[in-house]
């Protein structure tokens, strides 16, 4: 998303990924001081924020702030916004008709608020511009209609125009959301295991789906946050799919969400993982089953799990044979630094892109948010 603030002569851009099922949010933006890329990951399973400077490799860990576009306060805690609140569709919008924005025919919706920004609320006007049904957007392999084109926010003292690009319903970028750099070498373990079955070609056709489903499966069976299943990769041999991943320790700080039970330590989670595999109880979702009317994925049983002394940061890593041990390169510990973004005047950047969904509807009908099972988190349908 590109944000233009004419009153301050400021233009910035941000990329956002949101996954309600995984309880994760990621935002990539530039450090306004040095121009370095900052990747910020919010793990709502633990209430912890990881802010990583991708240039220096530094990381700052802190509780999630409830004032962000992805979070809302719930008493002393925070929770992830559901898709409807993420887009602020919970507000009373008025349909203004069909117009044009950036050369695209759009349906225009508008609402007035007096509760924003947090901490210093003032009167503001929010206007959404959604494409009409005759327009389509092509983002990667994803083709869809009814996509957001822009959103503006106007107050008595400032105005921002938020141009939305590359809005897509493809899966959450789970590989690009690794927080491994925030953990020292002695707070992570590397594992590999085998998935026997004749489905390697299917995995090759949609590796992003496999990464997502396998990560979700491991996190669910081990009862840990998905961010602790880091940098999952796979390699094929003649008969198996070999999965390699890094298991991270529990969050370094106390988070801002209410947890029913403490997180498992790295040692306890590792013991559980090996025990589940040895007992044949660890079942991994491999890829969506197109022939299943309920949308359930194809499943495979994990076997022959083993710990690796280290791993290379490359998917070209050579997996250890079932009868041999593995050697590799180690990783160093990292220290944290604080990274902030301060815009002169009022902060007017609103997150509204890259949500995991389908977009449908008719002119004059504000999209209605509904949930779907499986990898897709939210669907937009006409009322």
HELIX and SHEET records of a PDB file:
HELIX    1   1 UNK A    6  UNK A    8  5                                   3    
HELIX    2   2 UNK A   83  UNK A   86  1                                   4    
HELIX    3   3 UNK A  175  UNK A  177  5                                   3    
HELIX    4   4 UNK A  180  UNK A  182  5                                   3    
HELIX    5   5 UNK A  185  UNK A  187  5                                   3    
HELIX    6   6 UNK A  200  UNK A  205  1                                   6    
HELIX    7   7 UNK A  207  UNK A  222  1                                  16    
HELIX    8   8 UNK A  226  UNK A  228  5                                   3    
HELIX    9   9 UNK A  266  UNK A  278  1                                  13    
SHEET    1   A11 UNK A  58  UNK A  63  0                                        
SHEET    2   A11 UNK A  48  UNK A  53 -1                                        
SHEET    3   A11 UNK A  37  UNK A  43 -1                                        
SHEET    4   A11 UNK A  24  UNK A  30 -1                                        
SHEET    5   A11 UNK A  10  UNK A  19 -1                                        
SHEET    6   A11 UNK A   2  UNK A   5 -1                                        
SHEET    7   A11 UNK A 159  UNK A 163 -1                                        
SHEET    8   A11 UNK A 148  UNK A 155 -1                                        
SHEET    9   A11 UNK A 122  UNK A 131 -1                                        
SHEET   10   A11 UNK A 104  UNK A 116 -1                                        
SHEET   11   A11 UNK A  94  UNK A 101 -1                                        
SHEET    1   B 2 UNK A  71  UNK A  74  0                                        
SHEET    2   B 2 UNK A  77  UNK A  80 -1                                        
SHEET    1   C 2 UNK A 137  UNK A 139  0                                        
SHEET    2   C 2 UNK A 142  UNK A 144 -1                                        
SHEET    1   D 5 UNK A 229  UNK A 236  0                                        
SHEET    2   D 5 UNK A 240  UNK A 248 -1                                        
SHEET    3   D 5 UNK A 188  UNK A 196 -1                                        
SHEET    4   D 5 UNK A 297  UNK A 308 -1                                        
SHEET    5   D 5 UNK A 283  UNK A 288 -1                                        
SHEET    1   E 3 UNK A 357  UNK A 358  0                                        
SHEET    2   E 3 UNK A 378  UNK A 381  1                                        
SHEET    3   E 3 UNK A 368  UNK A 371 -1                                        
END                                                                             
